[in-house]
Amino acid sequence: MFFDTHVHLNAEQFEDDVQEVIDRAVEEGVTNMVVVGFDRPTITRAMELVEKYDFLYASVGWHPVDAIDMTDEDLLWIEELSAHSKVVALGEMGLDYHWDKSPKEIQKEVFRKQIRLAKKVGLPIVIHNREATADIVAILKEEEAAEVGGIMHCFSGSAETAQECVEMNFLISLGGPVTFKNAKKPKEVAEVIPLEKLLIETDCPFLAPHPYRGKRNEPSYVTLVAQQIAEIKEVPVHEVAKATTDNAKKLFGIN
């Protein structure tokens, strides 16, 4: 039993064959997935999917790249959706300094607003971080985000930073990059962070694991992430599957 904690089945890349993609995941033993919405269209589609499938859940939030577009009405809408029984987290949210669509100060403001909302509604948060580690850690501390905790999604930082995030009540989620030959940091994180603090994800359709690197990613490939972690930790893959599934269910409040 595998739990893919971060999928974008709501992306246009899955428009034509989402049912087949879900069927393949189920065949591989993927029993639960969280569909992540990060703007109006993707949140709307995520909610449609979780209404249709029992084993799908949603996380709703606003992506930092598009922070400049978020209105007060959008934030209120996210708050209203947070009461839905299938919404288990807020996000993805955070900071992205790779693209320059949204100025850093606006990204930070939108990030802080979403953390405060998560604390208000009592849901964990899903963190997107690209080239902004120091600022993200600082804001999480200043906003006392440990109160709700959450996920460092598709973590790409150092083992030291991972440990710091664990101390702030965050789980470390590893995806496809942990399977890449040249990916030193994710492998170190997999080695150092205990299983009870790890999650697995695909971030599909992005970041497909080896040997599918460069192709469209899909939830069935989360098993390859688990296998790589199992090899690094020198434990059976079923142990990784069980621990990461238990961790996800506990975090998301899923019985």
C-alpha positions as CSV (number, residue, x, y, z in Angstrom):
1,M,0.0,0.0,0.0
2,F,1.5,3.3,-1.2
3,F,0.3,6.8,-0.5
4,D,1.2,9.4,-3.2
5,T,1.0,12.6,-1.2
6,H,1.3,15.1,-4.1
7,V,-0.3,14.6,-7.5
8,H,-1.5,17.0,-10.2
9,L,-4.1,14.7,-11.8
10,N,-5.9,18.0,-12.3
11,A,-3.3,19.1,-14.8
12,E,-4.0,19.3,-18.6
13,Q,-1.5,16.5,-19.2
14,F,-4.0,14.1,-17.8
15,E,-7.1,15.5,-19.5
16,D,-7.4,12.6,-22.0
17,D,-6.6,9.6,-19.8
18,V,-7.0,10.3,-16.2
19,Q,-9.1,7.2,-15.6
20,E,-6.4,4.9,-17.1
21,V,-3.7,6.7,-15.0
22,I,-5.7,6.1,-11.8
23,D,-6.3,2.5,-12.8
24,R,-2.5,1.9,-13.3
25,A,-1.8,3.4,-9.9
26,V,-4.4,1.2,-8.1
27,E,-2.9,-1.9,-9.9
28,E,0.5,-0.9,-8.4
29,G,-0.9,-0.7,-4.9
30,V,-1.3,3.0,-4.6
31,T,-4.3,3.2,-2.3
32,N,-4.4,7.0,-1.7
33,M,-3.4,10.2,-3.4
34,V,-3.7,13.9,-2.6
35,V,-4.6,16.1,-5.6
36,V,-3.0,19.5,-5.2
37,G,-4.7,22.6,-6.5
38,F,-2.8,25.9,-6.6
39,D,-5.0,28.4,-8.5
40,R,-8.7,28.8,-9.5
41,P,-8.7,26.2,-12.4
42,T,-6.6,23.5,-10.7
43,I,-8.5,23.8,-7.4
44,T,-11.8,23.5,-9.2
45,R,-10.6,20.4,-11.0
46,A,-9.1,18.9,-7.8
47,M,-12.5,19.2,-6.1
48,E,-14.2,17.5,-9.0
49,L,-11.8,14.6,-8.8
50,V,-12.1,14.1,-5.0
51,E,-15.9,14.1,-5.2
52,K,-15.7,11.3,-7.8
53,Y,-13.1,9.0,-6.2
54,D,-13.2,7.8,-2.5
55,F,-9.4,7.3,-2.3
56,L,-8.5,10.8,-3.6
57,Y,-8.1,13.8,-1.3
58,A,-7.4,17.5,-2.0
59,S,-4.9,20.1,-0.9
60,V,-5.9,23.7,-1.8
61,G,-3.8,26.8,-1.8
62,W,-2.1,29.4,-4.0
63,H,1.2,28.9,-5.8
64,P,4.0,31.5,-5.1
65,V,4.7,32.0,-8.8
66,D,1.1,33.3,-9.1
67,A,1.0,35.2,-5.8
68,I,0.6,38.5,-7.6
69,D,-2.8,37.2,-9.0
70,M,-4.3,36.1,-5.6
71,T,-7.2,38.3,-4.3
72,D,-8.9,38.5,-0.9
73,E,-11.8,36.6,-2.6
74,D,-9.5,33.8,-3.6
75,L,-8.3,33.4,0.0
76,L,-11.9,33.5,1.3
77,W,-12.8,30.7,-1.2
78,I,-9.8,28.6,0.0
79,E,-11.1,29.1,3.6
80,E,-14.6,27.9,2.6
81,L,-13.2,24.9,0.8
82,S,-11.1,24.0,3.9
83,A,-14.3,22.9,5.6
84,H,-14.9,20.2,2.9
85,S,-14.4,16.6,4.3
86,K,-12.0,15.7,1.5
87,V,-9.7,18.7,1.9
88,V,-6.9,17.5,4.1
89,A,-4.3,20.3,3.7
90,L,-3.6,23.9,2.5
91,G,-1.1,24.5,-0.3
92,E,0.9,24.2,-2.2
93,M,2.2,27.5,-0.9
94,G,5.7,28.9,-0.3
95,L,8.3,30.9,-2.2
96,D,9.7,30.5,-5.7
97,Y,12.7,32.6,-6.6
98,H,13.4,30.9,-9.9
99,W,10.6,32.6,-11.9
100,D,10.1,36.4,-11.5
101,K,6.4,36.7,-12.2
102,S,5.6,37.6,-8.6
103,P,7.8,40.0,-6.6
104,K,9.4,38.4,-3.6
105,E,7.6,40.7,-1.1
106,I,4.2,39.8,-2.6
107,Q,5.1,36.1,-2.5
108,K,6.0,36.4,1.2
109,E,2.8,38.2,2.0
110,V,0.7,35.6,0.3
111,F,2.7,32.8,2.0
112,R,2.1,34.4,5.4
113,K,-1.6,34.9,4.8
114,Q,-2.0,31.2,3.9
115,I,-0.1,30.0,7.0
116,R,-2.3,32.1,9.2
117,L,-5.4,30.7,7.5
118,A,-4.1,27.1,8.0
119,K,-3.7,27.9,11.7
120,K,-7.2,29.3,11.8
121,V,-8.8,26.3,10.2
122,G,-6.4,23.7,11.7
123,L,-5.0,22.1,8.6
124,P,-1.4,21.1,7.8
125,I,0.4,23.0,5.0
126,V,2.2,21.9,1.8
127,I,5.4,23.9,1.2
128,H,6.7,24.7,-2.3
129,N,10.3,25.9,-2.2
130,R,12.5,26.8,-5.1
131,E,15.7,28.6,-4.5
132,A,14.3,30.2,-1.3
133,T,15.2,27.9,1.6
134,A,16.5,30.6,4.1
135,D,13.4,32.8,3.6
136,I,11.0,29.9,3.9
137,V,12.5,28.6,7.1
138,A,12.5,32.1,8.6
139,I,8.8,32.7,7.7
140,L,7.8,29.3,9.1
141,K,9.5,30.1,12.3
142,E,8.1,33.7,12.5
143,E,4.6,32.6,11.8
144,E,4.9,29.6,14.2
145,A,3.8,27.2,11.5
146,A,4.9,24.3,13.7
147,E,1.4,24.6,15.3
148,V,-0.1,23.0,12.2
149,G,3.0,21.4,10.7
150,G,2.9,19.9,7.2
151,I,5.0,18.8,4.3
152,M,8.2,20.0,2.7
153,H,7.1,18.9,-0.7
154,C,9.6,17.3,-3.2
155,F,12.4,18.3,-0.8
156,S,15.6,19.2,-2.6
157,G,17.6,20.8,0.3
158,S,20.4,19.5,2.4
159,A,20.1,16.8,5.2
160,E,20.8,19.6,7.7
161,T,17.9,21.7,6.5
162,A,15.6,18.6,6.4
163,Q,16.5,18.0,10.1
164,E,15.7,21.7,10.9
165,C,12.3,21.3,9.2
166,V,11.5,18.0,11.1
167,E,12.2,20.0,14.3
168,M,9.5,22.5,13.1
169,N,6.9,19.7,12.9
170,F,7.3,19.1,9.1
171,L,7.5,15.8,7.3
172,I,10.0,15.5,4.4
173,S,8.5,14.3,1.2
174,L,10.8,12.7,-1.5
175,G,9.9,12.3,-5.1
176,G,11.5,11.2,-8.4
177,P,14.8,13.1,-8.0
178,V,15.8,10.6,-5.2
179,T,16.1,8.0,-8.0
180,F,18.4,10.2,-10.2
181,K,22.0,8.9,-10.3
182,N,23.5,12.4,-9.7
183,A,21.0,13.5,-7.0
184,K,23.3,13.5,-4.0
185,K,21.2,15.7,-1.6
186,P,17.9,13.7,-1.8
187,K,19.8,10.4,-1.3
188,E,21.5,11.9,1.8
189,V,18.2,13.1,3.1
190,A,16.7,9.6,2.6
191,E,19.6,8.1,4.5
192,V,19.5,10.5,7.5
193,I,15.8,11.3,8.1
194,P,14.0,8.5,9.9
195,L,11.2,6.7,8.2
196,E,8.6,8.1,10.6
197,K,9.4,11.6,9.3
198,L,9.3,10.7,5.6
199,L,6.6,10.8,2.9
200,I,6.7,9.8,-0.8
201,E,5.2,11.6,-3.8
202,T,5.4,11.9,-7.6
203,D,4.5,15.5,-8.2
204,C,3.1,14.1,-11.4
205,P,3.1,15.0,-14.3
206,F,6.5,16.5,-13.4
207,L,9.8,15.0,-12.2
208,A,9.4,11.4,-13.3
209,P,11.7,8.9,-11.6
210,H,14.4,6.9,-13.3
211,P,13.9,5.1,-15.8
212,Y,11.1,7.4,-16.9
213,R,13.1,10.7,-16.4
214,G,12.0,13.3,-18.9
215,K,8.7,11.6,-19.6
216,R,5.2,12.3,-18.1
217,N,5.2,11.2,-14.5
218,E,2.2,9.4,-13.0
219,P,1.2,8.1,-9.6
220,S,2.0,4.4,-10.3
221,Y,5.7,5.5,-10.4
222,V,5.6,6.4,-6.7
223,T,6.6,2.7,-6.1
224,L,10.0,3.5,-7.7
225,V,10.5,6.3,-5.1
226,A,9.7,3.9,-2.3
227,Q,12.1,1.3,-3.7
228,Q,14.9,3.7,-3.9
229,I,14.4,4.8,-0.3
230,A,14.3,1.1,0.7
231,E,17.6,0.5,-1.0
232,I,19.2,3.5,0.7
233,K,17.9,2.5,4.1
234,E,18.5,-1.2,3.5
235,V,15.0,-2.2,4.5
236,P,12.2,-4.0,2.7
237,V,10.1,-1.8,0.4
238,H,6.9,-2.8,2.2
239,E,8.4,-1.2,5.4
240,V,8.8,2.1,3.5
241,A,5.3,1.8,2.0
242,K,3.7,1.1,5.4
243,A,5.6,3.9,7.3
244,T,5.0,6.6,4.7
245,T,1.4,5.6,4.4
246,D,0.9,5.7,8.2
247,N,2.7,9.1,8.3
248,A,0.4,10.5,5.6
249,K,-2.8,9.3,7.1
250,K,-1.8,10.6,10.6
251,L,-0.9,14.0,9.2
252,F,-4.0,14.3,7.0
253,G,-6.3,12.9,9.7
254,I,-7.4,10.0,7.5
255,N,-8.7,6.8,9.3
